Amino acid sequence: MSRVPLLSVRDLGVSFRTRSGTVRALERVNLDVARGEILGVVGESGSGKSVTAFTIMGLLDRAGQVTGGDIHFGGTDMLKAPARELQELRGRELTMIFQSPRTALNPIRTVGVQIMDVLRRHAVVTRRELRDKAVEALAAVRIPDPQARFHAYPFQLSGGQCQRVMIAMALACRPSLLIADEPTTGLDVTTQAVIMDLIRDLARERRMATVLITHDLHLAAQVCDRIAVMHAGHVVETAPTAGLFRAARHPYTARLIAATPAGHGTLDEIQSIPGNLPDLRAPQLPACRFSRRCERHEPLCDAPDLLPETVAGDHTVSCRRPL
């Protein structure tokens, strides 16, 4: 697998204007993912995972503003490209699976027609080929009897089948990059495993760069090659999955691993993370936004210009007192 990034995010900053002040949602975010690689982006709710994804896709809310940094996808500068070019790329070269597939699908159109809409907009196919290609997309995500499901409405399908339809729509044009934002939300544990196996297998088969956004570190560990840990708008640690679990260097990552149910014998062994995320509207935020929750905090941690440092190979951490 090539480690030349297909997607490269450098020093990305994003803020939101709200009635109660400006929220500095992202600050100096660095990520990259190569073809055929699955990158997990994990962290608590409010850490900036979904904001990062929507910014990459060029779907940032109107209240949001990119305050700095660069996003490059292949040879395209995503922050400077014309809107029409971004529209052409979305759906064809980079796609996204959203949370809550039932609300993302149109309830009054059959799933087959919705897949054909994507193909008609982004793929080079004839009118005669549209239906066959849509059925092929359903078959690729292992939906039973795809010919019959082509005519189904979303309300006639289970939650897991609706998520498979969303994946079929996202992958119908064989994109180079897939962003999956909490793709198993609301699904039972067995269906979650099936959906994640499907995403992993298709990513490997098609050499597709994949970004998996999740708050579930255990889930990310099962399918991802590398993991980036986010806290309060910062990427605090990035490492190959095995290395991260073997030797986490950031105190927040270690706390996140300790708070993961998998691997513990009893619920009493699970350790919660103390404190809360900082108020990102505050006029003065510490260089390390975890510092007020960290047992290793000392005055040095509050010094400005905290940058990620390489601690081993492809393992980087933003911490002045790493473990």
Kinemage of the C-alpha trace (Angstrom):
@kinemage 1
@onewidth
@group {chain A} dominant
@subgroup {mainchain}
@vectorlist {calphas} color= white
{ca met a 1} P 0.000 0.000 0.000
{ca ser a 2} L 1.388 3.366 -1.060
{ca arg a 3} L 1.753 5.950 1.699
{ca val a 4} L 1.578 8.832 -0.778
{ca pro a 5} L -1.483 10.724 0.476
{ca leu a 6} L -4.523 10.899 -1.765
{ca leu a 7} L -6.074 13.284 0.763
{ca ser a 8} L -3.891 15.710 2.710
{ca val a 9} L -5.208 18.105 5.358
{ca arg a 10} L -2.691 20.578 6.755
{ca asp a 11} L -3.100 23.084 9.605
{ca leu a 12} L -6.864 23.287 9.049
{ca gly a 13} L -8.757 25.787 11.166
{ca val a 14} L -12.535 26.279 11.266
{ca ser a 15} L -14.676 28.600 13.369
{ca phe a 16} L -18.431 29.128 13.702
{ca arg a 17} L -20.272 32.377 14.355
{ca thr a 18} L -22.950 31.932 17.012
{ca arg a 19} L -25.121 34.310 19.032
{ca ser a 20} L -23.036 33.597 22.108
{ca gly a 21} L -19.654 34.054 20.425
{ca thr a 22} L -17.209 32.533 17.973
{ca val a 23} L -16.562 28.804 18.373
{ca arg a 24} L -13.046 27.760 17.351
{ca ala a 25} L -14.102 24.279 16.294
{ca leu a 26} L -10.858 23.177 14.586
{ca glu a 27} L -7.295 24.362 15.031
{ca arg a 28} L -4.194 23.151 13.143
{ca val a 29} L -5.765 19.838 12.145
{ca asn a 30} L -3.427 17.554 10.172
{ca leu a 31} L -4.615 14.335 8.504
{ca asp a 32} L -3.702 12.272 5.480
{ca val a 33} L -4.925 9.039 3.941
{ca ala a 34} L -3.502 7.005 1.071
{ca arg a 35} L -5.196 4.840 -1.546
{ca gly a 36} L -6.302 1.535 -0.057
{ca glu a 37} L -5.840 2.816 3.500
{ca ile a 38} L -8.516 3.097 6.197
{ca leu a 39} L -7.938 5.977 8.605
{ca gly a 40} L -9.999 6.127 11.780
{ca val a 41} L -10.808 9.531 13.281
{ca val a 42} L -11.934 9.038 16.882
{ca gly a 43} L -12.817 11.184 19.875
{ca glu a 44} L -15.639 12.270 22.136
{ca ser a 45} L -18.748 13.999 20.811
{ca gly a 46} L -17.834 17.617 20.124
{ca ser a 47} L -14.196 16.884 19.317
{ca gly a 48} L -14.502 18.120 15.718
{ca lys a 49} L -14.671 14.846 13.796
{ca ser a 50} L -17.767 15.611 11.720
{ca val a 51} L -16.766 19.254 11.206
{ca thr a 52} L -13.511 17.977 9.680
{ca ala a 53} L -15.431 15.662 7.346
{ca phe a 54} L -17.890 18.321 6.190
{ca thr a 55} L -15.048 20.779 5.581
{ca ile a 56} L -13.187 18.233 3.461
{ca met a 57} L -16.351 17.642 1.420
{ca gly a 58} L -16.958 21.376 0.991
{ca leu a 59} L -20.273 21.098 2.837
{ca leu a 60} L -19.523 23.372 5.772
{ca asp a 61} L -22.515 25.142 7.315
{ca arg a 62} L -22.981 28.796 6.339
{ca ala a 63} L -22.083 29.846 9.865
{ca gly a 64} L -18.740 28.083 9.496
{ca gln a 65} L -15.595 29.676 8.147
{ca val a 66} L -12.247 28.150 7.262
{ca thr a 67} L -9.707 30.252 9.140
{ca gly a 68} L -6.534 28.650 7.826
{ca gly a 69} L -4.818 25.637 6.347
{ca asp a 70} L -5.050 23.565 3.185
{ca ile a 71} L -6.979 20.546 1.919
{ca his a 72} L -5.614 18.754 -1.133
{ca phe a 73} L -7.379 15.837 -2.796
{ca gly a 74} L -5.301 14.370 -5.593
{ca gly a 75} L -4.270 17.426 -7.575
{ca thr a 76} L -7.157 19.606 -6.408
{ca asp a 77} L -6.946 22.383 -3.832
{ca met a 78} L -10.339 21.827 -2.204
{ca leu a 79} L -10.451 25.216 -0.508
{ca lys a 80} L -9.749 27.174 -3.695
{ca ala a 81} L -11.484 25.076 -6.335
{ca pro a 82} L -14.582 26.597 -8.005
{ca ala a 83} L -17.945 25.407 -6.679
{ca arg a 84} L -18.728 23.670 -9.977
{ca glu a 85} L -15.512 21.633 -9.809
{ca leu a 86} L -16.328 20.561 -6.243
{ca gln a 87} L -19.803 19.507 -7.316
{ca glu a 88} L -18.296 17.342 -10.039
{ca leu a 89} L -15.861 15.728 -7.614
{ca arg a 90} L -18.478 14.994 -4.947
{ca gly a 91} L -20.282 11.787 -5.807
{ca arg a 92} L -17.759 10.798 -8.462
{ca glu a 93} L -14.325 10.924 -6.819
{ca leu a 94} L -15.128 11.522 -3.150
{ca thr a 95} L -18.301 10.550 -1.348
{ca met a 96} L -19.690 10.468 2.166
{ca ile a 97} L -21.944 8.145 4.137
{ca phe a 98} L -24.001 10.067 6.672
{ca gln a 99} L -25.475 9.086 10.007
{ca ser a 100} L -29.144 8.026 10.163
{ca pro a 101} L -29.635 6.505 6.684
{ca arg a 102} L -33.435 6.570 6.963
{ca thr a 103} L -33.419 10.360 7.113
{ca ala a 104} L -30.760 10.656 4.402
{ca leu a 105} L -32.795 8.608 1.894
{ca asn a 106} L -35.772 10.123 0.068
{ca pro a 107} L -38.851 8.367 1.543
{ca ile a 108} L -41.031 8.756 -1.585
{ca arg a 109} L -38.579 7.377 -4.157
{ca thr a 110} L -37.536 3.744 -4.500
{ca val a 111} L -33.953 2.986 -3.569
{ca gly a 112} L -33.209 1.858 -7.119
{ca val a 113} L -34.302 5.196 -8.560
{ca gln a 114} L -32.176 7.030 -5.983
{ca ile a 115} L -29.088 5.071 -7.030
{ca met a 116} L -29.892 5.771 -10.679
{ca asp a 117} L -30.060 9.479 -9.830
{ca val a 118} L -26.454 9.307 -8.599
{ca leu a 119} L -25.311 7.386 -11.688
{ca arg a 120} L -27.147 9.764 -14.019
{ca arg a 121} L -25.468 12.759 -12.380
{ca his a 122} L -21.916 11.470 -11.995
{ca ala a 123} L -21.253 8.360 -14.121
{ca val a 124} L -20.805 7.902 -17.851
{ca val a 125} L -23.581 5.381 -18.543
{ca thr a 126} L -26.294 5.095 -21.154
{ca arg a 127} L -29.978 5.238 -20.256
{ca arg a 128} L -30.272 1.501 -20.937
{ca glu a 129} L -27.417 0.727 -18.570
{ca leu a 130} L -28.753 2.738 -15.637
{ca arg a 131} L -31.014 0.096 -14.136
{ca asp a 132} L -28.469 -2.708 -14.490
{ca lys a 133} L -25.758 -0.556 -12.903
{ca ala a 134} L -28.043 0.300 -9.989
{ca val a 135} L -28.815 -3.390 -9.409
{ca glu a 136} L -25.072 -4.115 -9.584
{ca ala a 137} L -24.477 -1.463 -6.909
{ca leu a 138} L -27.045 -3.137 -4.632
{ca ala a 139} L -25.471 -6.542 -5.269
{ca ala a 140} L -22.009 -5.151 -4.455
{ca val a 141} L -23.168 -4.269 -0.926
{ca arg a 142} L -24.602 -7.785 -0.501
{ca ile a 143} L -28.285 -6.869 -0.311
{ca pro a 144} L -30.311 -10.086 -0.715
{ca asp a 145} L -32.314 -10.272 -3.961
{ca pro a 146} L -31.113 -6.911 -5.356
{ca gln a 147} L -33.533 -7.129 -8.301
{ca ala a 148} L -36.488 -7.062 -5.899
{ca arg a 149} L -34.931 -4.516 -3.504
{ca phe a 150} L -34.457 -2.157 -6.443
{ca his a 151} L -38.198 -1.429 -6.256
{ca ala a 152} L -38.348 -1.049 -2.442
{ca tyr a 153} L -38.981 2.193 -0.582
{ca pro a 154} L -36.798 3.039 2.443
{ca phe a 155} L -39.632 2.328 4.912
{ca gln a 156} L -39.802 -1.237 3.580
{ca leu a 157} L -36.178 -1.937 4.537
{ca ser a 158} L -34.467 -2.537 7.875
{ca gly a 159} L -31.972 -0.050 9.291
{ca gly a 160} L -29.066 -2.227 8.180
{ca gln a 161} L -30.469 -2.535 4.653
{ca cys a 162} L -30.962 1.240 4.458
{ca gln a 163} L -27.313 1.705 5.419
{ca arg a 164} L -26.296 -0.761 2.691
{ca val a 165} L -28.321 1.309 0.209
{ca met a 166} L -26.469 4.434 1.355
{ca ile a 167} L -23.164 2.634 0.814
{ca ala a 168} L -24.343 1.485 -2.618
{ca met a 169} L -25.195 5.090 -3.542
{ca ala a 170} L -21.849 6.342 -2.245
{ca leu a 171} L -19.845 3.719 -4.121
{ca ala a 172} L -21.906 3.443 -7.314
{ca cys a 173} L -19.412 5.600 -9.253
{ca arg a 174} L -16.387 3.827 -7.715
{ca pro a 175} L -14.931 6.891 -5.923
{ca ser a 176} L -11.314 7.207 -4.837
{ca leu a 177} L -12.198 8.431 -1.330
{ca leu a 178} L -15.014 7.478 1.040
{ca ile a 179} L -15.791 9.317 4.279
{ca ala a 180} L -18.029 7.294 6.611
{ca asp a 181} L -19.433 9.450 9.420
{ca glu a 182} L -20.595 7.200 12.293
{ca pro a 183} L -21.970 4.670 9.746
{ca thr a 184} L -23.291 2.241 12.393
{ca thr a 185} L -25.261 4.713 14.545
{ca gly a 186} L -28.577 3.199 15.663
{ca leu a 187} L -27.768 -0.314 14.449
{ca asp a 188} L -27.602 -3.386 16.656
{ca val a 189} L -24.206 -4.884 17.433
{ca thr a 190} L -24.473 -7.723 14.905
{ca thr a 191} L -25.529 -5.390 12.088
{ca gln a 192} L -22.752 -2.958 13.034
{ca ala a 193} L -20.170 -5.712 12.525
{ca val a 194} L -21.655 -6.668 9.145
{ca ile a 195} L -21.651 -3.051 7.912
{ca met a 196} L -18.068 -2.467 9.043
{ca asp a 197} L -16.889 -5.710 7.422
{ca leu a 198} L -18.587 -4.575 4.213
{ca ile a 199} L -16.899 -1.162 4.231
{ca arg a 200} L -13.513 -2.721 4.990
{ca asp a 201} L -13.834 -5.370 2.253
{ca leu a 202} L -14.933 -2.876 -0.407
{ca ala a 203} L -12.143 -0.469 0.556
{ca arg a 204} L -9.550 -3.224 0.186
{ca glu a 205} L -11.050 -4.618 -3.018
{ca arg a 206} L -11.219 -1.214 -4.731
{ca arg a 207} L -8.065 0.304 -3.191
{ca met a 208} L -10.260 3.120 -1.953
{ca ala a 209} L -8.972 5.622 0.582
{ca thr a 210} L -11.405 5.571 3.511
{ca val a 211} L -11.904 7.854 6.501
{ca leu a 212} L -13.974 6.261 9.276
{ca ile a 213} L -15.332 8.760 11.802
{ca thr a 214} L -16.445 7.214 15.080
{ca his a 215} L -16.521 7.756 18.839
{ca asp a 216} L -16.016 3.977 19.234
{ca leu a 217} L -12.292 3.326 19.557
{ca his a 218} L -12.837 -0.444 19.695
{ca leu a 219} L -14.739 -0.332 16.390
{ca ala a 220} L -11.945 1.683 14.772
{ca ala a 221} L -9.349 -0.797 16.051
{ca gln a 222} L -11.081 -3.643 14.215
{ca val a 223} L -10.989 -2.132 10.731
{ca cys a 224} L -8.525 0.791 10.561
{ca asp a 225} L -4.876 0.802 9.497
{ca arg a 226} L -4.160 4.055 11.347
{ca ile a 227} L -6.038 6.120 13.901
{ca ala a 228} L -6.100 9.878 14.485
{ca val a 229} L -7.361 10.901 17.927
{ca met a 230} L -9.188 14.235 18.193
{ca his a 231} L -9.934 16.275 21.303
{ca ala a 232} L -11.671 19.682 21.318
{ca gly a 233} L -10.742 20.523 17.726
{ca his a 234} L -7.142 19.255 17.903
{ca val a 235} L -5.584 16.089 16.525
{ca val a 236} L -3.635 15.021 19.603
{ca glu a 237} L -2.169 11.729 18.391
{ca thr a 238} L -1.860 9.771 15.132
{ca ala a 239} L -0.396 6.282 14.860
{ca pro a 240} L -0.762 2.855 13.247
{ca thr a 241} L -3.573 1.072 15.058
{ca ala a 242} L -1.483 -1.625 16.721
{ca gly a 243} L 1.117 0.896 17.899
{ca leu a 244} L -1.537 3.201 19.325
{ca phe a 245} L -3.037 0.462 21.486
{ca arg a 246} L 0.340 -0.927 22.453
{ca ala a 247} L 1.886 2.391 23.459
{ca ala a 248} L -0.444 5.398 23.460
{ca arg a 249} L 1.629 8.518 24.163
{ca his a 250} L -1.003 11.208 24.726
{ca pro a 251} L -2.764 11.110 28.133
{ca tyr a 252} L -6.136 11.655 26.438
{ca thr a 253} L -5.617 8.653 24.139
{ca ala a 254} L -4.695 6.507 27.126
{ca arg a 255} L -7.847 7.682 28.914
{ca leu a 256} L -9.948 6.962 25.824
{ca ile a 257} L -8.570 3.415 25.621
{ca ala a 258} L -9.230 2.880 29.339
{ca ala a 259} L -12.823 4.062 28.821
{ca thr a 260} L -13.457 1.527 26.032
{ca pro a 261} L -15.610 -1.416 27.201
{ca ala a 262} L -13.856 -4.004 25.013
{ca gly a 263} L -11.049 -5.803 26.776
{ca his a 264} L -12.378 -5.264 30.300
{ca gly a 265} L -13.571 -8.157 32.421
{ca thr a 266} L -16.221 -6.155 34.265
{ca leu a 267} L -17.924 -2.776 33.950
{ca asp a 268} L -16.158 -1.687 37.149
{ca glu a 269} L -12.837 -1.802 35.270
{ca ile a 270} L -13.952 0.862 32.777
{ca gln a 271} L -12.427 4.249 33.654
{ca ser a 272} L -14.340 7.400 32.761
{ca ile a 273} L -12.516 10.488 31.492
{ca pro a 274} L -12.674 13.220 34.152
{ca gly a 275} L -13.911 16.724 33.399
{ca asn a 276} L -15.542 18.122 30.271
{ca leu a 277} L -14.473 19.530 26.929
{ca pro a 278} L -13.392 23.195 27.223
{ca asp a 279} L -15.694 25.979 26.088
{ca leu a 280} L -14.422 26.669 22.564
{ca arg a 281} L -15.959 30.170 22.705
{ca ala a 282} L -13.503 31.222 25.418
{ca pro a 283} L -11.275 34.141 24.337
{ca gln a 284} L -8.181 32.422 25.746
{ca leu a 285} L -7.761 28.687 25.232
{ca pro a 286} L -4.698 26.754 26.412
{ca ala a 287} L -2.298 25.399 23.805
{ca cys a 288} L -3.298 21.900 24.946
{ca arg a 289} L -7.067 21.831 25.281
{ca phe a 290} L -6.851 18.696 27.423
{ca ser a 291} L -4.601 20.328 30.000
{ca arg a 292} L -7.381 21.118 32.503
{ca arg a 293} L -8.439 17.460 32.505
{ca cys a 294} L -4.954 15.979 32.610
{ca glu a 295} L -3.238 14.585 35.697
{ca arg a 296} L 0.147 15.320 34.093
{ca his a 297} L -0.559 19.041 33.654
{ca glu a 298} L 2.159 21.522 34.568
{ca pro a 299} L 2.798 25.186 33.586
{ca leu a 300} L 4.878 24.110 30.579
{ca cys a 301} L 1.724 22.616 29.022
{ca asp a 302} L 0.163 26.066 28.639
{ca ala a 303} L 3.013 27.540 26.602
{ca pro a 304} L 1.953 28.569 23.060
{ca asp a 305} L 2.834 26.916 19.756
{ca leu a 306} L 2.224 23.282 20.676
{ca leu a 307} L 3.049 21.295 17.535
{ca pro a 308} L 2.909 17.548 16.783
{ca glu a 309} L 6.173 15.687 17.194
{ca thr a 310} L 7.199 12.331 15.766
{ca val a 311} L 7.870 9.843 18.543
{ca ala a 312} L 8.357 6.687 16.451
{ca gly a 313} L 8.022 6.063 12.719
{ca asp a 314} L 4.505 7.075 11.711
{ca his a 315} L 3.506 7.926 15.290
{ca thr a 316} L 3.017 11.612 16.163
{ca val a 317} L 1.763 13.242 19.360
{ca ser a 318} L 0.943 16.809 20.428
{ca cys a 319} L 1.926 16.789 24.088
{ca arg a 320} L 4.740 18.377 26.081
{ca arg a 321} L 4.651 15.574 28.649
{ca pro a 322} L 3.844 12.423 26.634
{ca leu a 323} L 3.545 9.069 28.345
